[in-house]
Amino acid sequence: MKNLSFLIFIGLLAISTQSFSQLNINSSGELTFYGDAYPGGLKIGPKLYDTNFTIPTLYPAAANWGGLGSANNYFHGAYIHTIYTANYGTWPSDKRAKENIRGIGDALGTIKLLNPVKYDIKDSFYENLSEEARKEFMKTSKNKLGFIAQEVQEILPEIILEEHTTGTLGICTMELIPVLVQAIKEQQLQIEELKKQIQK
């Protein structure tokens, strides 16, 4: 019964070629959503990628066009290897959304405990990718800079995130910035105190 319903659905799609159709398959075999009636509609064709790219790529019709989610209806998460942005990333930080606001204590001591490392990503990390995509990603898999999440978890557990399906740990590095700023302020106080002692 499910197969029959699916075939009926596909059949309706196939004959829905009028310009007023909301869901339409045109003569080129492209599936469009509001594609003819509304030029800003979503268009899905047999090719969702630019052949100049090594891996399939989904992209808008023009630069700086379209969006994903909204301020009140946002996605819970996204799994992305690399993010390129033409402008900047913004994280909500409005005071109206916060409570129990307090200072960060002994930030300098915390920073001194962190262990920055250089590392290579294991080849097995890319085992689920196609051979072509694996070669592309492995070009940038050597001499990476960062931290070991398990080590950071012992120092700043609040900035560690765990992926719920694999248990893989990640670091919210943006939340290190306030700690770094506070550490610099604490260090500056020490420098100023030493200057006073030298001038005596």
C-alpha positions as a printed Julia matrix, in Angstrom:
200×3 Matrix{Float64}:
  0.0    0.0     0.0
  2.85   2.34    0.84
  4.52   1.63   -2.52
  1.24   2.32   -4.32
  0.81   5.64   -2.51
  4.37   6.6    -3.43
  3.79   5.76   -7.12
  0.59   7.8    -7.15
  2.5   10.73   -5.61
  5.24  10.47   -8.25
  2.6   10.28  -10.98
  0.96  13.46   -9.76
  4.33  15.16   -9.79
  5.01  14.02  -13.34
  1.79  15.5   -14.74
  2.04  18.71  -12.73
  3.66  20.89  -15.4
  1.32  23.88  -15.47
  2.8   27.31  -14.75
  0.54  27.66  -11.71
  1.68  24.42  -10.09
  3.33  24.72   -6.71
  5.34  21.54   -7.25
  6.51  21.09  -10.8
  8.78  18.97  -13.01
  9.74  20.98  -16.09
 10.86  19.78  -19.52
 14.49  19.67  -18.34
 13.67  17.2   -15.62
 14.1   19.78  -12.86
 11.86  19.63   -9.8
 10.82  23.12   -8.69
  8.91  24.36   -5.65
  7.03  27.51   -6.64
  9.72  27.71   -9.31
  7.51  29.05  -12.11
  4.9   31.0   -10.18
  7.4   32.62   -7.82
 10.95  33.35   -9.06
 12.31  33.33   -5.52
 11.17  29.76   -4.91
 13.36  26.78   -4.17
 14.56  25.0    -7.3
 15.91  21.45   -7.21
 17.28  19.97  -10.41
 19.14  16.81  -11.41
 22.38  18.57  -10.47
 22.76  20.14   -7.06
 26.42  20.93   -7.5
 28.84  23.01   -9.51
 31.08  20.74  -11.58
 34.06  22.94  -10.71
 33.92  21.6    -7.16
 35.57  18.36   -6.1
 32.56  17.38   -4.0
 28.81  18.0    -4.59
 27.92  21.53   -3.51
 24.53  23.1    -2.82
 24.5   26.84   -3.38
 22.0   29.73   -3.88
 21.19  31.33   -7.22
 23.21  34.45   -6.35
 25.75  35.57   -3.76
 24.43  37.0    -0.46
 20.95  35.62   -1.17
 18.71  33.48    1.01
 18.98  32.31    4.57
 18.66  29.28    6.81
 16.46  29.35    9.89
 15.42  32.49   11.77
 15.87  34.17   15.15
 12.93  32.27   16.6
 12.98  29.14   14.44
 16.56  27.94   14.32
 18.12  24.54   13.78
 19.34  22.55   16.77
 22.64  21.59   15.16
 24.62  21.19   11.96
 27.43  18.81   11.03
 29.94  20.71    8.9
 33.6   20.09    8.15
 34.66  23.64    7.26
 32.83  26.96    7.48
 33.73  29.89    5.22
 32.01  33.21    5.85
 32.14  36.39    3.78
 31.29  38.52    6.79
 31.43  37.31   10.4
 29.8   34.94   12.85
 27.46  36.34   15.5
 26.54  34.64   18.76
 23.54  35.91   20.76
 24.74  37.73   23.87
 21.84  39.93   24.9
 21.71  40.75   28.62
 17.96  40.18   28.62
 18.56  36.47   28.04
 20.99  36.12   30.96
 20.77  35.76   34.72
 23.1   34.91   37.6
 25.8   37.06   35.93
 29.12  36.93   37.78
 32.81  37.42   37.22
 35.39  34.83   36.14
 37.8   33.98   38.94
 41.5   33.13   38.53
 41.4   33.17   34.74
 45.17  33.47   34.51
 45.61  30.31   36.55
 43.11  28.54   34.31
 44.91  29.57   31.11
 48.24  28.37   32.52
 46.74  24.89   32.93
 45.68  24.61   29.29
 47.96  22.63   26.98
 48.01  23.89   23.35
 49.1   21.18   20.91
 49.91  20.59   17.25
 48.42  17.41   15.77
 47.38  15.47   12.67
 43.87  14.14   12.1
 43.74  10.35   11.81
 43.05   8.98    8.33
 40.26   6.83    9.83
 38.33  10.04   10.59
 37.58  10.27    6.84
 36.8    6.59    6.24
 33.11   7.24    5.49
 33.91   9.68    2.68
 34.35   8.94   -0.99
 37.93   8.51   -2.2
 37.83  11.87   -3.98
 36.46  13.74   -0.95
 38.91  11.97    1.36
 41.87  13.18   -0.69
 40.52  16.74   -0.63
 40.01  16.82    3.14
 43.32  15.15    3.92
 45.15  18.05    2.27
 44.41  20.09    5.39
 44.55  17.31    7.99
 48.19  17.81    9.02
 49.78  20.23   11.5
 46.5   21.37   13.04
 46.54  23.59   16.14
 44.24  23.25   19.11
 43.56  21.46   22.38
 42.64  17.95   23.52
 39.01  18.02   24.62
 39.52  15.44   27.37
 42.27  17.59   28.9
 40.22  20.78   28.67
 37.26  18.98   30.23
 39.23  18.62   33.46
 39.88  22.38   33.56
 36.85  24.02   31.9
 34.1   21.37   31.69
 31.52  24.06   30.88
 32.99  24.63   27.39
 32.97  20.95   26.4
 30.19  19.56   24.21
 29.5   15.87   23.63
 27.95  14.63   20.39
 25.03  12.52   21.55
 25.26   9.75   18.93
 29.02   9.07   18.92
 30.15  10.48   22.25
 32.78  12.58   20.45
 33.89  15.57   22.51
 34.21  19.08   21.12
 35.33  22.44   22.49
 33.3   25.63   22.28
 36.38  27.76   21.62
 34.37  31.0    21.52
 33.83  30.63   25.26
 37.59  30.7    25.78
 37.68  34.35   24.74
 36.19  35.75   27.98
 38.68  33.65   29.96
 41.56  35.0    27.85
 40.37  38.59   28.29
 40.11  38.18   32.06
 43.54  36.51   32.17
 45.09  39.47   30.33
 43.47  41.88   32.8
 44.82  39.88   35.74
 48.27  39.77   34.19
 48.18  43.49   33.55
 47.46  44.11   37.22
 50.54  42.03   38.1
 52.65  44.05   35.64
 51.44  47.34   37.07
 52.17  46.14   40.61
 55.72  45.15   39.6
 56.22  48.58   38.0
 55.23  50.24   41.26
 57.71  48.11   43.19
 60.54  48.93   40.75
 59.82  52.65   40.94
 60.08  52.71   44.76
